[in-house]
Amino acid sequence: MRYVSTRNTSKNFDFKDVFIKGLADDGGLFVPDSLKKYSENEIRDFKNLSYSELAKKIVYPFIDNFMSETELSKIIDKSYSVFRKDNVIDLIKLGDRSVLELFHGPTLAFKDVAMQLLGNFYEHYLNSENQNINIVVATSGDTGAAAIDAIKGKKKINIFVLHPDNRVSSVQRKLMTTGKDENVFNIAIKGNFDDCQNLVKSMFADKKFSNDIKMSGVNSINWARIIAQSVYYFYSYLLVEDTSEPTNFSVPTGNFGDVYAGYLAKKMGLPINKLIVATNQNDILHRAISEGSYEAEKVSETISPSMDIQIASNFERLIFDLNDQDDQQTSIDMKNIKEKGQYFISEDKLNKISKNFLSSRMNEDETLEVIKSVYEKFAVVLDPHTAIGYGAFDKHNLKGNNIVLATAHPCKFPDAIQSAINLKVDLPNELTFILDQKENYEIVENDVEKVKQHIKDRA
Ligand SMILES: *Cc1c(COP(=O)(O)O)cnc(C)c1O
């Protein structure tokens, strides 16, 4: 499989470039130039596979010569052995919908599912490379912990994680900062998540700096993450499949990564009816999909901080498809977004979007109310992000198999749970130790030169 940039389709890349670079040099996102498509029969044949066996089938065609099928198989087994569930995920039925629990990995959010794999991909790549690399990543709370867990203690690789100071929950922060590995560096930026993301972007754009430190990225635009995430759409579809009924997914969304993985699964042939893009009050994607106006506003802080985002990086991949894979038009659209902060989606493009996507927005009170009513009805505690996904099905009347992606464990957001249902949710036993460990992080101003110097001194 070959890859191209959304802003220049005349140049080809292989998976190794795509994985290590993350972002194309022209600023575009990597996309495959063709996809392996599965027929209904082929998909039905996946039904008896374990999660890891299915992951091997889905992932392998994307990585061609990056490693052999046997090597991939070993890496997938290793990556998924650290999960608390034999089959990585769990699917539970709550009333008229199913909840796909993706938070049984080491850092209690869905991001572990892809990140564990990426950590082992890096290890494989560096085995045969005579160099050290430095991962620099921005996090709204969950990516950082997942990336650190996946990279910590590995050779020839350091990781620098930028989180917005005081804007992640203390459990989220402790999951990042209580480790003792010498290759992990936490930086609290005096700003919000978009500031952190912009700092990382400008460090990548500074070719001298990024080449000097051999910078690599694992943020949600990294194609390898998208592939890994598409697997659980297949797996959960096969768990609930009732072929007479359509299957819909509701996906708590920030950067448009996870829901894009569902769209990718659909493009590969998985018969998904609708994907609901479920946002909190930072609703740029809801406004884009429901009204056609993709326009950044000020980020507000919410009880679902991992979705407090106004620039949805992966949306460029959808824009590229809406433009019928026209790189010129995509470049123009992205330039407008950068310069004017706006992108208006035409009627016919909105029609195309609505074939695959619906959207919803939920404010703080509604989110708390969903947590409360689900707890009262089913004695199950949803985290605030998952609650937004769950509630989205109440805003759209969709028949069939309705699956909500449960993106984080509720114990990561104790304050929100406390105010919704006055209950304290404990961490899983194996993680309670983080609560009284010493934390390691340094606070740095929202200033790209200062951050670069900080990293250079430690890389
Ligand atoms: C990252 C995250 C999201 C948003 O995922 P995107 O891929 O950025 O859309 C939702 N919920 C939780 C708990 C997260 O950590």
The ligand as an SDF file (V2000), in Angstrom:
LIG
                    3D

 15 15  0  0  0  0  0  0  0  0999 V2000
   -8.7070   11.6900   23.0140 C   0  0  0  0  0  0  0  0  0  0  0  0
  -10.0290   11.4330   23.6270 C   0  0  0  0  0  0  0  0  0  0  0  0
  -11.2200   11.6660   22.9290 C   0  0  0  0  0  0  0  0  0  0  0  0
  -11.2400   12.2800   21.5480 C   0  0  0  0  0  0  0  0  0  0  0  0
  -10.6650   11.4530   20.5820 O   0  0  0  0  0  0  0  0  0  0  0  0
  -10.2650   12.0700   19.1540 P   0  0  0  0  0  0  0  0  0  0  0  0
   -9.6180   10.9520   18.4420 O   0  0  0  0  0  0  0  0  0  0  0  0
   -9.3200   13.1970   19.4520 O   0  0  0  0  0  0  0  0  0  0  0  0
  -11.5070   12.5580   18.5210 O   0  0  0  0  0  0  0  0  0  0  0  0
  -12.4110   11.3150   23.5380 C   0  0  0  0  0  0  0  0  0  0  0  0
  -12.4580   10.8070   24.7850 N   0  0  0  0  0  0  0  0  0  0  0  0
  -11.3300   10.5780   25.4870 C   0  0  0  0  0  0  0  0  0  0  0  0
  -11.4450   10.0240   26.8640 C   0  0  0  0  0  0  0  0  0  0  0  0
  -10.0790   10.8760   24.9430 C   0  0  0  0  0  0  0  0  0  0  0  0
   -8.9730   10.6470   25.6360 O   0  0  0  0  0  0  0  0  0  0  0  0
  1  2  1  0
  2  3  1  0
  2 14  2  0
  3  4  1  0
  3 10  2  0
  4  5  1  0
  5  6  1  0
  6  7  2  0
  6  8  1  0
  6  9  1  0
 10 11  1  0
 11 12  2  0
 12 13  1  0
 12 14  1  0
 14 15  1  0
M  END
$$$$
